[in-house]
Every structure is written in structure tokens, then in C-alpha cells.
Amino acid sequence: LLQIDRVFNIFRARFLGKVSPVHFFWGSFDLAVTRFSGRAAPSVWRPVPPNPAREESGSVAANEKYDVVIIGSGPGGYVAAIRAGQLGLKVACVEAEKLGGVCLNIGCIPTKALVASAHAAFVARRHADFGVTIGRPIGVDMKAVKARKDAIVDASVNGVTNWVTGMPGLTTFWGHARFAGPHQVTVNGETLEAEKIF
């Protein structure tokens, strides 16, 4: 019952707009870990306040040392980077294109948004099977479908971007990472060192 109550409170906070979808996901993940491992889950879904003193990649000196370097900011990358930052580690996250990776930008999220529109059209066209009468043929406005998909993607990417850029101790580097050694990567001519590189 305690777990159900916690899940309900997360849902309530989510739909009141107090946390982002990403915070909601990570909170749900920790609840699952708690349920199956028996350990206490930290409250990691609380919004993190912006950190105006965060370093930008252009101001970092060569051979900068980090606790962790994470290559790629897809769902695995940005969640790992944020979690490492929450644990107090100094983190560098390297991204070549857009935060969120393929999943948020051109993969999972936009695909599911399009599938949802297709499903709505499918159900609407079967209205008579459900005893519903509609006085005109069902049509699909692809411009509106695309606009809805784009809005969902933008909201997801903006949420991740705001969360990542506001995380203390986490620096984002834009460019391709190339290994220069067992514990070194280079990004746009800068060398990043870390004991752990993911």
C-alpha cells in the first residue's frame, strides 16, 4: 500500500505540472528498484534548480579531469549523467547532435506519437461498432498529426535539455568523442580524462 501511495503521489505531482516527464520516469524507475531490491530509493525526481555557474564546454581547459565521461545523451546517457551528478560526481557528457539521442528526437517518442494518431483514426473509423454515430467521414490531417508529434518531441527534448544543463557538476560537450587512451577522449581538440568512460 505504501508503494501504491507513492506512485499515486508521483502521478498527482506529474499531472499538476510539478515535475517533468523525465523526473517522473526516473522516480518510477527508482520505485521499481525499491520494490524488487528492498533498498530505499532516493527522491531523484525532484526538479533540480538551474545552476548559472555551470561551466560551458568552450571554457574548459585541455586535459580536464572528470570522475565520469559519458558519450551520447540518449536515454541511457543523460539518465546516467544526471544520476552521477546527483551522487556528487564531476561529469562530462559528450553529444554530437541533440540531447535525448535517437529515442527522443527521431525514434521512440515521435514514432509513438504517430502511432497514437493512427490508432485514434482507426477507432474513429470503427465508431459504428461501438454504437457511436458520426455525421461525416473520418479524415486524417497529416499536417496536424505532424504538428502534434513535433510538439511532443519539443516538450520532451526541452525537458531533458533544461534538466541536463541545470545539473551542478555536469558539463555538456558538443561534438564527436574519440578515444585517445584507456581513460581519455578528445572532443573538438579538448582532452577529457576520467577513470570511468561510458
Secondary structure as GFF3:
##gff-version 3
##sequence-region A 1 198
A	DSSP	alpha_helix	2	15	.	.	.	ID=ss1
A	DSSP	alpha_helix	21	37	.	.	.	ID=ss2
A	DSSP	three_ten_helix	57	59	.	.	.	ID=ss3
A	DSSP	beta_strand	64	71	.	.	.	ID=ss4
A	DSSP	alpha_helix	75	86	.	.	.	ID=ss5
A	DSSP	beta_strand	91	95	.	.	.	ID=ss6
A	DSSP	alpha_helix	101	105	.	.	.	ID=ss7
A	DSSP	alpha_helix	108	125	.	.	.	ID=ss8
A	DSSP	three_ten_helix	127	130	.	.	.	ID=ss9
A	DSSP	alpha_helix	142	165	.	.	.	ID=ss10
A	DSSP	beta_strand	170	174	.	.	.	ID=ss11
A	DSSP	beta_strand	177	181	.	.	.	ID=ss12
A	DSSP	beta_strand	184	187	.	.	.	ID=ss13
A	DSSP	beta_strand	190	197	.	.	.	ID=ss14
###
